[in-house]
Amino acid sequence: MSFWDAVLATLANEFSDLSTPEQFTQVTLRLLLAALLGGLLGLERETSGKAAGVRTHMLVAIGSAMFVLVPAQMGAEHDAMSRVIQGLVAGIGFLCAGTIIKGDSMTEVKGLTTAAGIWLTAAIGITIGMGREATAVLATLMALFIFNTVPHLIAWLEKRAR
């Protein structure tokens, strides 16, 4: 075997994790859907003038999907996957904490909804990575409803109470 044959064989082996059209389609669909759904949540946050926007939410969703997708491809058992998810959920909390700003008074706290949105985006990414795309779409629609409709409902209820 020549040097270049060995190089080509090594390259083919290194990229063999998506060796069938089915695997390629599944991984591509999951990562694209994670990016799309994360992007939708991030777009809502960005158009609302919040700190974490489209790119942050897309990256969180894709990263979360990959953290569960790759171990699943490698045949991780349920207990191992549980530990991966536990670590991811704990780790994403540090990113979320960075979006929370406490003001001078005890009642002035900003960024909690954005932090919760990032946390949810990670959960949506995990859900997609685990192959539960319909559940992820439903959760995204619910989050968009909460982001867009609930503030108007609360304002209406507060106005009525006065």
C-alpha positions as CSV (number, residue, x, y, z in Angstrom):
1,M,0.0,0.0,0.0
2,S,1.4,3.3,-1.0
3,F,1.6,6.4,1.2
4,W,-1.4,8.1,-0.5
5,D,-3.4,4.9,-0.4
6,A,-2.9,4.8,3.4
7,V,-3.8,8.5,3.7
8,L,-7.0,8.0,1.7
9,A,-7.9,4.9,3.7
10,T,-7.3,6.8,6.9
11,L,-9.5,9.7,5.7
12,A,-12.3,7.4,4.7
13,N,-12.1,5.6,8.1
14,E,-12.1,9.0,10.0
15,F,-15.3,10.1,8.2
16,S,-17.1,6.7,8.4
17,D,-19.5,7.7,11.2
18,L,-22.0,8.6,8.5
19,S,-21.4,5.7,6.2
20,T,-25.0,5.1,5.0
21,P,-27.4,7.5,3.4
22,E,-29.8,6.8,6.3
23,Q,-27.3,7.9,8.9
24,F,-26.3,10.9,6.9
25,T,-30.0,12.0,6.5
26,Q,-30.8,11.3,10.1
27,V,-27.9,13.3,11.5
28,T,-28.3,16.2,9.0
29,L,-32.1,16.4,9.7
30,R,-31.6,16.5,13.5
31,L,-28.9,19.1,13.4
32,L,-30.7,21.3,10.9
33,L,-33.9,21.0,12.9
34,A,-32.1,21.9,16.1
35,A,-30.6,24.9,14.4
36,L,-34.0,26.0,13.0
37,L,-36.0,25.6,16.3
38,G,-33.2,27.2,18.3
39,G,-33.1,30.0,15.8
40,L,-36.8,30.6,16.1
41,L,-36.6,31.0,19.8
42,G,-33.5,33.1,19.5
43,L,-35.2,35.3,16.9
44,E,-38.0,36.0,19.3
45,R,-35.5,37.0,22.0
46,E,-33.4,39.1,19.6
47,T,-36.4,41.0,18.3
48,S,-37.5,41.6,21.9
49,G,-34.1,43.3,22.5
50,K,-32.7,40.5,24.7
51,A,-29.0,39.7,25.1
52,A,-29.1,36.1,23.9
53,G,-30.3,36.0,20.4
54,V,-30.4,33.9,17.2
55,R,-26.9,32.6,17.2
56,T,-26.7,31.8,20.9
57,H,-30.0,29.8,20.7
58,M,-28.9,28.0,17.5
59,L,-25.6,27.0,19.0
60,V,-27.1,25.8,22.2
61,A,-29.7,23.7,20.3
62,I,-27.1,22.2,18.0
63,G,-24.6,21.6,20.8
64,S,-27.2,19.9,23.0
65,A,-28.4,17.7,20.1
66,M,-24.8,16.7,19.4
67,F,-24.1,15.9,23.0
68,V,-26.8,13.2,22.9
69,L,-26.6,12.2,19.2
70,V,-22.9,11.1,19.3
71,P,-23.2,8.9,22.3
72,A,-26.4,7.4,20.9
73,Q,-24.5,6.6,17.6
74,M,-21.8,5.0,19.7
75,G,-24.4,2.7,21.4
76,A,-24.5,4.4,24.8
77,E,-26.7,2.6,27.2
78,H,-29.6,4.4,29.1
79,D,-27.5,4.9,32.2
80,A,-24.7,6.5,30.2
81,M,-27.1,8.7,28.3
82,S,-28.7,9.7,31.6
83,R,-25.3,11.0,32.8
84,V,-24.7,12.9,29.6
85,I,-28.0,14.6,29.9
86,Q,-27.4,15.4,33.6
87,G,-24.1,17.0,32.8
88,L,-25.6,18.9,29.9
89,V,-28.4,20.3,32.0
90,A,-26.1,21.3,34.8
91,G,-23.6,22.8,32.4
92,I,-26.1,24.9,30.5
93,G,-27.0,26.5,33.8
94,F,-23.7,28.3,33.8
95,L,-24.5,29.8,30.4
96,C,-28.0,30.8,31.6
97,A,-26.6,32.4,34.8
98,G,-24.6,34.7,32.6
99,T,-27.7,36.2,31.2
100,I,-29.2,37.1,34.6
101,I,-28.5,40.6,35.9
102,K,-29.4,41.7,39.4
103,G,-30.2,45.3,39.8
104,D,-29.7,47.6,42.9
105,S,-33.0,46.6,44.5
106,M,-33.9,43.0,45.6
107,T,-36.9,43.1,43.2
108,E,-35.0,44.2,40.1
109,V,-33.8,41.1,38.3
110,K,-33.4,40.9,34.5
111,G,-32.7,38.1,32.2
112,L,-34.6,35.3,33.9
113,T,-36.9,34.7,30.9
114,T,-33.9,34.6,28.5
115,A,-32.1,32.2,30.8
116,A,-35.2,30.0,30.9
117,G,-35.4,30.2,27.2
118,I,-31.8,29.1,26.8
119,W,-32.4,26.2,29.2
120,L,-35.5,25.2,27.2
121,T,-33.5,25.5,23.9
122,A,-31.0,23.0,25.4
123,A,-33.9,20.7,26.2
124,I,-35.2,21.0,22.7
125,G,-31.8,20.2,21.3
126,I,-31.6,17.2,23.5
127,T,-35.0,16.1,22.5
128,I,-34.1,16.4,18.8
129,G,-30.8,14.6,19.3
130,M,-32.7,11.7,20.9
131,G,-35.0,11.5,17.8
132,R,-38.1,13.0,19.3
133,E,-38.5,15.7,16.6
134,A,-42.3,16.1,16.9
135,T,-42.0,16.7,20.7
136,A,-39.3,19.3,20.1
137,V,-41.5,21.1,17.5
138,L,-44.4,21.1,20.0
139,A,-42.2,22.5,22.8
140,T,-40.9,25.2,20.5
141,L,-44.4,26.2,19.5
142,M,-45.4,26.3,23.2
143,A,-42.4,28.5,24.0
144,L,-43.1,30.9,21.2
145,F,-46.7,31.2,22.5
146,I,-45.4,31.9,26.0
147,F,-42.8,34.4,24.8
148,N,-45.3,36.3,22.5
149,T,-48.8,35.8,24.0
150,V,-48.4,35.5,27.8
151,P,-47.0,39.0,28.3
152,H,-50.0,40.5,26.6
153,L,-52.3,38.3,28.7
154,I,-50.6,39.4,31.9
155,A,-50.8,43.0,30.9
156,W,-54.5,42.6,30.2
157,L,-55.2,40.9,33.5
158,E,-53.2,43.6,35.4
159,K,-55.1,46.3,33.6
160,R,-58.4,44.6,34.6
161,A,-57.4,44.3,38.2
162,R,-56.9,48.0,38.5
